[in-house]
Amino acid sequence: MKKDQYFPHEVNVRQTNQMIHLIEEQGMTGYGIYWGLMEYLRSQDNYTGDYRVLKPLASQLKTTVSKLLKVLKGYLAL
């Protein structure tokens, strides 16, 4: 596995205030969307994404663009 295809995260990230609110408001689906977004951003140059991929990314994550945007805007620093 290439080094740039791995990124660690703390095992207790689900217990942070941000994630507690995310799960309370969006359920575990929102938590999955969050990590799907993190994986997408990690694979991009400078860890930045392109809004033009929202529809295909939502499809890939088996969610809607609306739900993706709620997690993106509410729980990821823009």
C-alpha positions in Angstrom: 0.0 0.0 0.0 1.3 3.4 -0.9 1.9 5.7 2.0 -0.4 8.4 0.5 -3.3 6.0 0.5 -3.4 5.7 4.3 -4.3 8.3 6.9 -4.7 7.6 10.6 -7.5 8.8 12.7 -8.0 8.7 16.5 -10.1 5.7 17.7 -12.2 8.0 19.9 -13.1 10.5 17.2 -16.7 9.4 17.5 -16.7 10.7 21.0 -15.8 14.3 20.1 -18.5 17.0 20.5 -18.5 17.5 16.7 -19.2 13.8 16.0 -21.7 13.4 18.8 -23.7 16.3 17.2 -23.3 14.8 13.7 -24.5 11.4 14.8 -27.4 12.9 16.8 -28.5 15.0 13.8 -27.7 12.8 10.9 -27.4 9.3 12.4 -24.6 6.9 11.6 -25.4 7.6 7.9 -24.0 11.1 8.5 -21.0 9.6 10.2 -20.3 7.4 7.1 -20.8 10.3 4.8 -18.3 12.3 6.9 -15.6 9.6 6.5 -16.4 9.2 2.8 -15.7 12.9 2.4 -12.6 12.6 4.4 -11.3 9.8 2.2 -12.2 11.7 -0.9 -10.4 14.8 0.3 -7.4 12.9 1.4 -6.9 11.5 -2.1 -7.0 15.0 -3.6 -4.1 17.4 -4.2 -3.8 19.8 -1.3 -6.7 17.9 0.3 -9.2 20.1 -1.5 -12.2 19.0 -3.5 -14.2 20.2 -6.4 -17.9 21.0 -6.1 -18.5 19.5 -9.5 -18.0 16.0 -8.1 -20.8 16.4 -5.5 -23.4 14.5 -7.6 -21.1 11.5 -8.5 -19.6 11.4 -5.0 -23.1 11.4 -3.4 -24.0 8.5 -5.7 -20.9 6.7 -4.8 -21.6 7.1 -1.1 -25.3 6.0 -1.7 -26.7 9.3 -0.4 -28.1 12.6 -1.8 -26.3 15.8 -2.7 -28.5 17.5 0.0 -27.3 15.1 2.8 -23.7 15.4 1.5 -23.8 19.1 1.7 -25.3 19.1 5.2 -22.3 17.1 6.4 -19.8 19.1 4.3 -21.0 22.5 5.5 -21.9 21.5 9.0 -19.1 19.3 10.1 -16.1 19.8 7.8 -14.2 23.1 8.0 -14.4 24.8 4.7 
